[in-house]
Amino acid sequence: MTLAEILASLFPDGHAVSVADGLVSGDGPFGTGRLAVIGIDANTPLGVEGAARLSRHVLDVLRRGGGTPILVAIDSDSQRMSRRDELLGLNEYLAHLAKALLLADASGHPTVGLVYGHTAAGAFIATALATRVLVGLPGAHPSVMDLPSVARVTKLPLERLEAMAKDTPVFAPGLDNMVQTGAVQAVLDPGQPLGPQITALIDAMPESDTRDALGRSRAGRPVAQEIAAQVVRDASLA
């Protein structure tokens, strides 16, 4: 689905969501209130200006209060790979955006990530993965790091990594693997109105992050939940 199709399905009576320089912001009627929408469209890389603008939109929703839910719709490239952005502290801008989303969620604004295209690396981590619940649409292709980049970092042959990815979901990119590891909770049905599907997600939203439990139940991350629990236990004894 394109962004225009997603917005039409979410807001059949119209909306005030716009796109400028590949950045999505605005809201529309949702149930008895409004649904705020931010995001990235058209495979746009996320640089310092974009991260700052998206953070401002999230904080504006937070300042208005009222528990307005926030949908983070993502079709992005990775973070902007430029010397300028790195020198300006892109990592801090991305962290600020992620923390703004976490703050909104902790302050009573349910956050839902929706991946409908490509997304990778820092842009993925600071947006969709920073929401309480992440879902996808068929055809989406999320990845924390693509295999050619993994090959450059690990110095392992790409062919070996491709073979490993077939049997290790936590290691492999793609929507199906993200579902199996629990990073993506569910894949939405584009043939049905998206509004009720997002409403159901918000109504059933867990009180805490359940991605490690989902990964264990789906056999995508069989030991992550226990390791995380052990870290918490050890930290409490320190």
N, C-alpha and C positions, 0 to 999 in steps of 0.2 A: 504494500500500500504506500502511496505517496503521502506526504504531510497533509496536503489538501484533502485527500480522501479520509485520512484519520480525523481531521478536524470536523469534516462534514458528518462523519459517523458519530463523533462525540457530541456535537452540538447541532442537531438538525434544525434548530430554530435560530441559528446564527451565533456569531461569537465576535470577540474583539482581540483575536490572536493575530499577530503580524510577524513577518520575517524581515530582518534588516541585516545585511552583511552575513547571511547564513545563521544568524542567531534568532531564536524563536522566543517570543514573550507575549503575554496577554492573558485573557481569561474568557470564560463563557458560562452560561447558565448550567447548573448541575444540581439536580434534585431541587431542594428548597434554597440552595445557595449558589455559590460559584466554584468553578474549578480553575485554579491558576495553572498556566502552562508555560514552561520554559524549555529551552532545548537548542539543538544544533541541527541544521538541515543541509542537504545537498553535499554531504561528505566534506564539510568545512573543517579545516584544522582549528584547534582551540588555542589561541594565543593569550597574551596577558590582557589585552583590551577586552576580548570576549569573556574570559573568566571573570574579570571585574564587573562587566555589565550583567552577566548572569547572576553573580553574587548579589548585586544590587537589587535585581528583580526578586530574588528569594527573600532578602531582608525587608524589602518593601511589603511583601505579603505578610511577613512576620510582624511588622510594625502595625499593620492594619488589624491584626488579630482575627478573632472569629473562628479560628480553627479551619480556615480554608485549605482544602487538600491541594497538593502540588503534583502535577504530572510533569515528568522530565522526559521529553521525547527526543531520541537521539538517532541521527544519521550523520556521523562525523568521520573525519580522518583521525589521526592521532593528535597529540599536542603539536603545536606549530614547531617544526624543526628549524629554528633560526638562531644564529648566534646572538642577535639582538634580544630575543625573548629570553634566552638562557641568562644573558647578562643582567636583564631586568628582574630576574628571580621568578621565572615561570613556575617553578615548583611551589613557591609560596602562594602564588595566585591560585593555582589548582587546589592546593590544600585549603585555602580560604573558601573556595567554592564548595568543596566537600564539607567543610565544617559548618558553612551556612545551611546546607541541606540537613545535616545532622541536628543542628540547633533547631531548625524549623520543626523537624520530626519530634524532637524532645519537648517542644513547646506546644504540642497538640495539633500540628499541621501534618496529616498523613502524607507521606511522600511515596510516589509510585514511579518507577523508571519504566520506560517503554522503548525498546530498541526496535527500530523498523528498517534500518539499513546497516551500513558498516559502522563500526566504531572500534577503537583500539587504544591501548596504552593509557597514558595519563588522562586523555580526554574521556575515556570510558570509566576509569577509576573515579575521577572527580565529579562525574555526573550520574550516570545510571547506576553504577555500583555503590554510590553514596546514599541511595534511597532505601527505605525500609523494605520494600518489595520490588523486585525487578521482573518484568515480563517481556516477551518478545512477540513479534509477528512473523509469520512464515516468510522466508527469504532474507531475514536479518542475518548479519554475519559479525558477531562480536568476537573480540579476542583481546586478551591482555597483552600478548606479544605474538606477532606472526612468526611462523617457523623460520623464514630466512633471517629474521632478526635474532631469534634464539640461536641459530647456527653461528651467527657472528659473535654472539656473546659467549657461548659455551665452547666454540671451536670444534663442535661436532659436525660431521657431514650432514647436509640437509637430508640426504636419502635415509640416513639412520634415524633422524628425528621424525621424518614422515612415517617410517615404519613403527616407531615407538608410539606415535600419536594415534595409530589405529587401535591400540590396546589400552591406552592410558588417557581417559577423558580429561583428567585434571591438567594434562599436559598439552591438550590439543585445542585449537581455536574452533569457532563455529557454534551455532545456536544449539544443536543437539547435544554437544559436549557440555555447554554451559548449563543446560537443563539437567544433565546427568550428574554434574558436580553440585547441583543445588544453587548455583549462582543465579540462574533464571528459574523462577518459581513455576511459571507456566507459559504456554504459547497460546495467545488469544486467537479466536476464530474471526477472521476478517469478513466472513460471510454473514455475521450477526452484528447488530449495533454494538459499538464499543462502549458506549456509556454504561449500560447495565453490567457489562463485564468489569469495568473499572470500579463501579459501585460495589459489586460483590467482593472484589479484592480488598477494598477499603473496609467494608463491613467485617470481613474475616481476618483483618490484619493482625498478625501476632504481636504480643507485647514486647517481644525481644527478637533478636536476629536468629532465625531458624535455619540459615543456609547450611551450616555444618551438619545439622540433623537431616536435612533433605539430601545432602550429598551422601550421607551414610545409608539412608534408606534406599537410595537409587543406585548404590554400589559405585558411585563416581568418586567419592572421597571416603573410603571406608574407615580411615583412622583419624581424620582431622578433628572430629568431635571429641574423641577421647583425649587427644593431645592437647586441645584447647582447654578442656576441663582440668587436665593435670597441671597445666601452666597456672590456672587460677588457684588450684589447691596449693601449689608450691608457693605462689606469691602470697597467699594468706598466711603462710607459716613463716615467711621471711621477717 
